[in-house]
Each structure stands twice: as structure tokens, then as C-alpha cells.
Amino acid sequence: MKNLYLLDTQFVIDAVLEKEETKEHYLTILEYLLSNRLGYISTSSISKIEYLINKNNPGRNKILKELIQRLKIAKTPSYIDFHNKIAKKDFESHLLELSAMSIGALLITTNENLIDESKIAIHPDDFFDYVKQEKNKGIPFLDLKKVNYEYYPQLEKAFDDTFKSGWFILGNQVKLFEKEFAEYCGVKYCIGVGNGLDALILILEGYKKLGLLKNEDEVIVPANTFIATIIAISKANLTPILVEPDISTYNIDPNKIEEKITKKTKAILPVHLYGQCASMEQISEIAKKNHLLLIDDCAQAQGALYKGRRTGSLADASGFSFYPGKNLGALGDAGAITTNNEALSNITKSLRNYGSNLKYENKFKGVNSRLDEIQAAFLRQKLQKIDKENEKRREAANYYLRNIKNRAIILPEYREKFSHVWHVFAIRCKKRKELQLFLEQNRIGHVIHYPIPPHKQEAYAELNMQSYPITEMIHKEILSLPISSVLSESEMEYIVKKINGFGVK
Ligand SMILES: Cc1ncc(COP(=O)(O)O)c(C=O)c1O
């Protein structure tokens, strides 16, 4: 994770007033922090800085205001340690230190006492040594801290709003998120649930209550999906029927679906894997022709547009995960169901809450899988920027696609620009073990999505003897490179340069 830096009051004053002896150095630090979006200032400093600048050089006030708008603001926490810290430090230093600690930042200060006493205070003269040390730490696969700090003030307000409401389960935030997410997806109903697995289970259970599915019915699903899709089918007492993916998209091969349809087949459950939409037009036609339900797993593809329609509106019902690492990620577990089917919406709404719509009246034996108020409040903030975040992921993916040139690496393909939101940038390599070692040596984070195919998992012993050669090959060769809305240009350049040198003697 990249270091964040909080600037102390005096540093900002000296930088704005361009004090002769520090001017050049401080401005270089500021430039670095601003261009990398790593610089913070504490709320407790702002009015003091404004007062002192105005006193010394009122003409500089405009420059200060511009600077404050470009820096990010860290709160001054209310959890002041009156007994211990204050005894040693002055109040202002303690508040600054707390402010930096609240975001896990280092505090840049010239206060020598503070540098001696505090584990997180550093002198501006040492700043670039820290940056250098950090570079040596390499590039994480996903810097979630940085992703979420982009929303810090909004998330803080969302927390405060929820906290002060005193209502933490199924309140206004969940209602508003459900409304906003349904609108975003272009459907009538959204039902907030505890996680993505439950979203799929509750859809399947809901269809059972509606009489459209029954125990042991077969559900067609891609063989190379994340295991949760298949677990959902099993947990609903239905039978997963695995279908090989198309090797060029890693999504279910629509040409291989019909051969798997039997009298027991009642639904198709495609997954928009890695962020790219499955071939929904062709799959919808197969579903219609064979009178099958179409349910899609949108856990990895929030915001993707398939022929102008968003995921969440492409099937009879859709399941979403908002696991923290997803393109739209909560700060904990969260999920949602979307549908245009009013009856399914009512039933899943009831099933997520013990099977009850009216307090203490239970129509079904439901579960407890409600979207938390606090997560809904956070998600409402992040939903506002999901399209921008997806665009940044597309830019990163395009950079990789244009610049990775190594015959040992198979790059991902995409069919239409907006139908891919690049949750994962998955490459393939026959010498994956060597590539993994090489990336580790060069400190480039990477993840295998996924190392063992579902039908080879111990949990699915009944499927272990089945053979899916394309799936098995993908699981042997696939590897995901870092991709996110906060991956910097220099990080991408470094990754590409290294990958292009892989295997080159
Ligand atoms: C394709 C897919 N389906 C379902 C899930 C399950 O979501 P959750 O972790 O929120 O239960 C995930 C999450 O990783 C996923 O990637």
C-alpha cells in the first residue's frame, strides 16, 4: 500500500509563503504529493493556517485556498488521549498526529520534538528517502486503501449520517440505495442483501417459491466461474450443469449450451466473468426458445453496458456482489438482486428478512441476509462515480493491450468497449510458474483467478471425474495483473516494461 502524507501546519505556511530557504524543496514535495494524490491536510490546521497567512501576506490567501482544495482533507478525530499523549506533546501536535493516524499517513513536520517522540512523524528533508523505500516495496495487486481514500470525505459523511440516524438495519439508506441502483441498472426493483452469494441463492429460492424451479432442477453455468456461482445453485438444492467457456472471452460458450439442455434444465446462469458481459443476446434466445429462466451473475461487472443496456437489466434476475475489491465495492460484505419481476422482488425481499414482510409475521422460512445501512450509505456515495472508475479501468486496460508485447503472454480480448469493465485484467502464459516468480522478484502484485476449477474442488467430489479441457487449461495458465481506478501511469509503465522483458535473455 502506498504511503499517504499529512502536512503539518508550519509546512503548509512555509510552502505558501515560499520561505526562501525551504521554497524549492517544499514545492517539489507538494508537487509530488498533488500529482500522486497522496497529500493531506488536517481539518484542525486549516483555520490556523488561514489566519497566519492572512496576517503575514494577505495576498497569498488565494493561493492557500487553491492549495487546500487540491490537497485532501483528513479529519481531526474525537478520540483524543488526554491522559497519555497530551502529557508529552502539545495539543496541536497531538491533534495532527491523530489526524495522520486516522488515515494511516506519515506526518511531515519540522517539529524536532514530535519527530523524536512520534513513530509517524518525518522531516521534509527525509521525504524522498521514504518515497524511494516505498518504490522498493513494489506495486500491490489492488490498493484498496487508495481506492477508498478517493471517497474519504463522502464516506465520513455517510458514516456520520447513518450514525446519527440511530437506525442500522433496513432503513432509509438501504431504501435509497435500492432505488438509486435500480435506476442505474435500468430496472424496476433492487433488493439489497448481505453478499453476492446470497443474492444468487435468494433469486433461486425465490423462483422456487414462485413454482418456477423445484429441487434437483438443472441450472446451466460456466465451468470456469468463481465457485460462489456454483455453490449458490447447490445451496438452493438445484443441480449445476457445467458448460465450457469460449477461450477468447472466458465467458460461457453459447454454442455449447443447447447440447447440455435436458428435460430437467430450468435455468441458465451466465457469469460476466472478469468484467466482460457474456453473449447475452444469443443466450437470451436459447433461454426463450427452451422456456428457461435467465439469471446472471453480475458480481464482477457492475456498470458494464451490453448493447446499450446495463448489467442488472440483461436477465430475468441478476445477482450482484459488492465485496470490497469489486468495481463497486462496499467496506465489508454487501450484495443486491435486480429484476423487473414484481413477484420475485417481493419474495426475495421477504426471504432476506426471515421470510417476513410484516414484523413478526413469517410467510417463509427465510434467512437473515440484509444489506447493512452503513454499507448502503457507503455504496450510495461510490455509485455516483462508478462510471468514472470504470473508465479509468478501461484506460489502464487499453494501455496494457497497446503496450504489452511479449509472445509468451496471451492478452485478453474484448468484443465491445463498454461491455467490459475490467474487474480483472487476466493474461495467460504457458510458463505461469516462471511468470509468477518473475513478478514476485520484480515486486508486481498478481492473483490467479482461479487456481482450481470448481469441478476439481474437494467440495465438489461428485464432479471431480468430469472433464472440461478448456476450463482446465485456463486455470493452469491464467494470471491477473494489477488493474484499478488508482493505478498510476508510472506503475503501469513499470509493469509493462517488466512484462515485456519476461523470458527475454
Ligand atoms: C463471479 C462471482 N460470483 C459470486 C460472488 C460472490 O460474492 P460475495 O463474495 O459477495 O458472496 C463473487 C465474489 O467474489 C464472484 O466473483
Ligand as a Chemical Component Dictionary entry (heavy atoms), coordinates in Angstrom:
data_LIG
# 
_chem_comp.id                   LIG 
_chem_comp.type                 NON-POLYMER 
_chem_comp.pdbx_formal_charge   0 
_chem_comp.three_letter_code    LIG 
# 
loop_
_chem_comp_atom.comp_id 
_chem_comp_atom.atom_id 
_chem_comp_atom.alt_atom_id 
_chem_comp_atom.type_symbol 
_chem_comp_atom.charge 
_chem_comp_atom.model_Cartn_x 
_chem_comp_atom.model_Cartn_y 
_chem_comp_atom.model_Cartn_z 
_chem_comp_atom.pdbx_ordinal 
LIG C1 C1 C 0 -18.491 -14.323 -10.086 1  
LIG C2 C2 C 0 -18.818 -14.191 -8.628  2  
LIG N1 N1 N 0 -19.990 -14.666 -8.191  3  
LIG C3 C3 C 0 -20.348 -14.560 -6.894  4  
LIG C4 C4 C 0 -19.520 -13.987 -5.976  5  
LIG C5 C5 C 0 -19.919 -13.978 -4.541  6  
LIG O1 O1 O 0 -19.969 -12.709 -3.994  7  
LIG P1 P1 P 0 -19.750 -12.487 -2.420  8  
LIG O2 O2 O 0 -18.297 -12.652 -2.134  9  
LIG O3 O3 O 0 -20.230 -11.098 -2.189  10 
LIG O4 O4 O 0 -20.587 -13.501 -1.727  11 
LIG C6 C6 C 0 -18.306 -13.458 -6.393  12 
LIG C7 C7 C 0 -17.424 -12.798 -5.423  13 
LIG O5 O5 O 0 -16.264 -12.840 -5.378  14 
LIG C8 C8 C 0 -17.926 -13.574 -7.762  15 
LIG O6 O6 O 0 -16.761 -13.108 -8.204  16 
# 
loop_
_chem_comp_bond.comp_id 
_chem_comp_bond.atom_id_1 
_chem_comp_bond.atom_id_2 
_chem_comp_bond.value_order 
_chem_comp_bond.pdbx_ordinal 
LIG C1 C2 SING 1  
LIG C2 N1 SING 2  
LIG C2 C8 DOUB 3  
LIG N1 C3 DOUB 4  
LIG C3 C4 SING 5  
LIG C4 C5 SING 6  
LIG C4 C6 DOUB 7  
LIG C5 O1 SING 8  
LIG O1 P1 SING 9  
LIG P1 O2 DOUB 10 
LIG P1 O3 SING 11 
LIG P1 O4 SING 12 
LIG C6 C7 SING 13 
LIG C6 C8 SING 14 
LIG C7 O5 DOUB 15 
LIG C8 O6 SING 16 
# 
